[in-house]
Amino acid sequence: MNILDKTYYSNTIQEWLLALGIIVVAMVAGKALYWFFTTVARRLTAKTESKLDDIIIDMVEEPVVAAFILFGIWFGLRTLSLPEAAKTVTGGVLQFLVILMVGWMVVRLLDAFFREFLAPLSKKTESDLDDQLLPIARKGSKLIIWSVTVIVGLNNAGYDVGALIAGLGIGGLALAMAAKDTVSNVFGGFTIFTDRPFNLHDRVKVAGYDGVIKEIGVRSTRLQTLEGRTVTIPNAKFADSAVENISWEPSRKVVASLGLTYDTTPEKMEEAMRILREIVAKTPGLEEQMVVSFSEFGASSLNITFIYYIKKGEDIPAVQTTINLAVMRAFRDSGLDFAFPTQTVYTISSAA
């Protein structure tokens, strides 16, 4: 008797080898198909003026190859004499995987559409609202597609999707209780979009952090601190905490206290205040309003309160440096001396 004619699990060795050969050929053909997509097809699309065909080829090549291999596996298994239960299970699994491949391809195409077309358009608009909504729409649409794909796949695989959804509804209350923090963060995200306490790229202070808003999501918001670190803050924090939007300030108020020595004459004090007013008037990037006053007799100095306002959009550290250097030079040229903490100690000696 030929060894290939021996039967194992209702199939001869020859039939098993045939099924295995079909599967191997399908894998090799899938590899060849992938090579065709990555070399020949991409070279052809690169010669066209449109970018759309390049994107389509790049997004569909992997799902198509995977679906082709799955079809080869299915065809190979069809050549075998399997029990009805095994046929039902393998058929259902393969159908489910094929539908997943279709959903995967649709998600990749949609993701490319957002990345290549909608994202550049949103950057050209003056409003930041589309920049905030685009990541949410992108993630939400992918979630919807995957949900529909899984439901359709399970239904085609023979599962009672209605009973599954009903079971999820029964456990919905427990799930909601377990995910109450997530729900509060989602509502916090809606609060951000309705109240709009800040926009993308605004500098804010919230929950002890000071930084620039980089991304606003459904559940959390990413903030880059002044040290360059990225902090992910739950959206519920923005609903429960005070948010200070530094980018919305009309100008930056700078308060300085200048202490002069106690040997400064009234005339010199008036000259010092006049110098400060002239510096503000001559320095670009400052508002006209200012406060210059002889505010108090300090413990070791005569103090001048100096308040000025830097215009919105100016380089704040650079303007402050310009003002401080101008004050130092002008006071030095006028013979005005800054005071430093001093203490006079009197000792009384008694005769022995």
C-alpha positions in Angstrom: 0.0 0.0 0.0 1.3 3.4 -0.9 2.2 5.5 2.1 0.4 8.5 0.6 -2.8 6.6 0.6 -2.8 6.1 4.4 -5.7 7.8 6.0 -5.4 10.1 9.1 -8.5 11.9 10.4 -10.6 11.0 7.4 -8.0 12.3 4.9 -5.1 10.6 3.2 -1.6 11.9 3.5 -1.7 12.9 -0.1 -4.8 15.1 0.7 -3.1 16.6 3.7 0.0 17.4 1.6 -2.2 18.9 -1.1 -3.9 21.2 1.4 -0.5 22.1 3.0 0.9 22.8 -0.5 -2.0 25.1 -1.4 -1.5 27.1 1.9 2.3 27.3 1.2 1.7 28.4 -2.4 -0.8 31.1 -1.1 1.8 32.4 1.3 4.5 32.5 -1.4 2.1 34.2 -3.8 1.1 36.7 -1.1 4.8 37.5 -0.7 5.1 38.0 -4.4 2.0 40.2 -4.4 3.5 42.3 -1.6 6.7 42.7 -3.7 4.6 43.7 -6.7 2.8 46.4 -4.6 6.0 47.8 -3.0 8.1 47.9 -6.2 6.2 47.8 -9.5 2.9 49.4 -8.4 4.7 52.2 -6.5 7.0 53.0 -9.4 4.0 53.3 -11.7 2.1 55.5 -9.3 5.2 57.7 -8.7 5.1 58.7 -12.3 1.6 60.2 -12.1 1.0 63.8 -10.9 -1.7 62.8 -8.5 -0.8 61.8 -5.0 -4.0 59.9 -4.4 -2.9 56.7 -6.2 0.3 56.6 -4.1 -1.7 56.8 -0.9 -4.2 54.1 -2.0 -1.5 51.7 -3.0 0.4 52.3 0.3 -2.7 51.8 2.4 -4.3 48.7 0.7 -1.2 46.6 0.0 -0.9 45.0 3.4 -4.7 44.2 4.0 -5.0 42.9 0.4 -2.0 40.6 0.8 -3.3 39.4 4.2 -6.8 38.7 2.7 -5.2 36.8 -0.2 -3.3 34.6 2.2 -6.4 33.9 4.2 -8.3 33.0 1.0 -5.5 30.5 0.2 -5.7 29.0 3.7 -9.5 28.7 3.3 -9.2 27.1 -0.1 -6.6 24.6 1.2 -8.8 23.6 4.1 -11.8 23.2 1.7 -10.0 20.3 0.0 -10.0 18.3 3.1 -12.9 16.1 4.5 -13.4 17.7 7.8 -16.2 17.1 10.3 -19.1 19.5 10.1 -18.3 21.1 13.4 -14.7 21.8 12.3 -15.9 23.2 8.9 -18.3 25.5 10.7 -15.6 26.7 13.1 -12.9 27.2 10.5 -15.3 28.8 8.1 -16.6 31.2 10.7 -13.1 32.1 11.9 -11.9 32.8 8.3 -14.9 34.9 7.5 -14.4 36.9 10.7 -10.7 37.5 9.8 -11.5 38.5 6.2 -14.0 41.1 7.5 -11.3 42.3 9.9 -9.0 42.7 6.9 -11.7 44.8 5.1 -12.1 47.0 8.2 -8.4 47.3 8.6 -8.1 48.5 5.0 -11.0 51.1 5.4 -9.4 52.4 8.6 -6.0 52.8 6.9 -7.6 54.7 4.0 -9.6 56.9 6.4 -6.5 57.6 8.4 -4.5 58.6 5.3 -7.4 60.8 4.3 -7.3 62.7 7.6 -3.4 62.8 7.6 -2.8 63.8 3.9 -5.9 66.0 3.1 -7.8 67.2 6.2 -4.8 68.0 8.4 -3.1 70.3 5.8 -6.4 72.1 5.2 -7.0 72.7 9.0 -3.5 74.2 9.3 -4.3 76.8 6.6 -7.4 78.1 8.5 -7.1 80.9 11.0 -9.4 79.1 13.6 -7.9 76.6 16.0 -11.3 74.8 16.5 -10.7 72.5 13.5 -7.2 71.6 14.8 -8.8 70.6 18.1 -11.7 68.7 16.5 -9.7 66.9 13.9 -7.9 64.4 16.2 -11.2 63.6 18.0 -13.0 63.0 14.7 -10.1 60.9 13.5 -10.1 58.7 16.6 -13.9 58.6 16.8 -14.4 57.5 13.2 -11.8 54.7 13.6 -13.6 53.5 16.7 -16.9 53.4 14.9 -15.4 51.5 11.9 -13.8 48.9 14.1 -17.0 48.5 16.2 -19.1 47.9 13.0 -16.4 45.6 11.6 -16.3 43.4 14.8 -20.2 43.3 15.0 -20.5 42.3 11.3 -17.7 39.8 11.5 -19.2 38.1 14.6 -22.6 38.0 12.9 -21.2 36.4 9.8 -19.2 34.0 11.9 -22.5 32.7 13.3 -22.6 34.4 16.7 -25.8 35.9 18.0 -24.8 39.5 18.1 -28.2 40.6 19.4 -27.8 38.5 22.5 -24.2 39.7 22.9 -25.3 43.4 22.8 -28.1 42.6 25.3 -25.6 41.0 27.6 -23.5 44.1 27.3 -26.5 46.2 28.2 -27.1 44.2 31.4 -23.5 44.8 32.4 -23.6 48.4 31.4 -24.4 49.7 34.8 -21.4 47.9 36.4 -19.2 49.1 33.5 -20.3 52.7 34.0 -19.5 52.5 37.7 -16.1 51.0 37.0 -15.4 53.7 34.3 -16.8 56.7 36.1 -13.5 58.5 36.0 -13.3 57.9 32.2 -16.9 59.2 31.8 -16.1 62.4 33.9 -13.0 63.0 31.7 -15.1 62.6 28.6 -17.6 65.2 29.9 -14.7 67.4 30.8 -13.6 67.2 27.2 -17.0 68.4 26.1 -16.7 71.2 28.6 -13.5 72.3 27.1 -15.0 72.4 23.6 -18.1 74.3 24.7 -16.6 76.8 27.1 -13.2 77.0 25.3 -11.1 78.2 28.2 -8.1 77.8 25.9 -7.0 76.9 22.4 -4.2 74.8 20.9 -0.8 76.4 21.5 -2.1 78.6 24.4 0.1 78.9 27.5 -2.0 78.0 30.6 -1.5 77.3 34.3 -3.6 74.5 35.7 -3.3 71.9 38.5 0.1 73.2 39.4 1.5 73.0 35.8 2.6 75.8 33.5 3.0 75.1 29.9 1.6 75.1 26.3 -1.4 73.1 25.1 -0.2 70.6 22.5 -3.2 68.3 22.0 -6.8 68.2 23.2 -8.4 64.8 23.3 -11.7 63.3 24.4 -10.3 61.9 27.7 -7.2 63.9 28.3 -5.2 67.0 27.2 -1.4 67.1 26.6 0.5 70.0 27.9 4.2 70.8 27.3 5.8 72.4 30.4 8.3 75.2 30.2 11.0 72.6 31.0 10.0 70.7 27.8 8.3 67.8 29.5 4.9 66.5 28.3 2.2 66.2 30.9 -1.1 64.3 30.2 -3.9 65.9 32.3 -7.3 64.3 32.6 -10.0 66.6 31.2 -11.9 66.4 34.5 -9.1 68.5 36.0 -10.0 71.4 33.7 -13.7 71.2 34.9 -12.8 71.1 38.6 -9.7 73.5 38.6 -9.1 77.1 37.9 -7.5 77.6 34.5 -5.2 80.6 34.0 -4.8 81.4 30.3 -1.6 83.3 30.1 -1.8 83.7 26.3 -5.0 85.8 26.7 -3.3 88.5 28.8 -3.4 91.9 27.0 0.1 92.7 28.2 2.6 91.4 30.8 2.7 93.4 34.0 6.2 93.6 35.5 6.6 94.9 39.1 10.0 95.9 40.4 11.1 97.5 43.7 14.2 99.6 43.5 16.0 100.5 46.7 18.2 103.5 46.9 20.6 104.4 49.8 19.4 106.6 52.6 21.8 109.4 51.7 19.7 110.0 48.5 18.4 113.6 48.5 14.8 114.4 47.5 16.1 116.0 44.3 18.0 112.8 43.4 14.9 110.7 44.2 12.9 112.9 41.8 15.6 112.5 39.2 15.5 108.7 39.6 11.8 108.6 39.0 12.1 110.9 36.0 14.8 108.5 34.6 12.5 105.5 35.0 9.7 107.3 33.1 12.0 108.3 30.3 13.3 104.7 30.0 9.7 103.4 29.6 8.9 106.1 27.0 12.0 105.3 24.9 11.9 101.5 25.1 10.0 99.8 22.2 7.6 97.0 23.1 6.1 98.7 26.2 2.6 100.1 26.9 2.4 103.8 27.7 0.9 103.2 31.1 3.3 102.9 34.0 3.6 103.4 37.7 6.6 105.1 39.3 6.3 106.1 42.9 8.4 106.7 46.0 6.6 104.0 47.9 8.2 103.5 51.3 11.0 104.1 53.8 12.4 100.6 54.0 14.6 99.1 56.7 17.8 99.8 54.8 16.6 101.6 51.6 14.4 104.2 50.1 12.1 102.2 47.9 10.7 103.1 44.5 7.8 101.0 43.1 8.4 100.6 39.3 5.6 99.0 37.3 5.5 98.7 33.5 3.6 96.7 30.9 5.1 94.7 28.0 3.0 94.5 24.9 1.4 91.2 23.9 3.6 89.2 21.5 6.9 90.8 22.6 9.9 88.8 23.8 9.3 89.2 27.5 12.8 88.2 28.8 14.5 90.3 26.2 12.4 93.4 27.0 13.0 93.0 30.8 16.8 92.7 30.2 16.7 95.9 28.1 14.9 97.8 30.8 17.1 96.5 33.7 20.3 97.3 31.8 19.0 100.8 31.0 18.2 101.4 34.6 21.6 100.3 35.8 23.4 102.5 33.3 21.2 105.6 33.9 21.5 105.3 37.7 25.2 104.8 37.6 25.7 107.8 35.3 23.5 110.0 37.6 25.3 108.9 40.8 22.3 107.0 42.2 23.4 104.1 44.4 21.3 101.0 45.0 21.1 100.0 48.7 21.8 96.6 50.1 20.7 95.3 53.6 22.8 96.9 56.3 22.7 97.0 60.0 24.4 99.4 62.4 25.5 98.1 65.8 26.2 100.5 68.6 28.3 99.3 71.5 28.6 101.0 74.8 31.7 100.5 76.8 31.7 101.1 80.6 34.8 102.0 82.6 36.0 99.2 84.9 
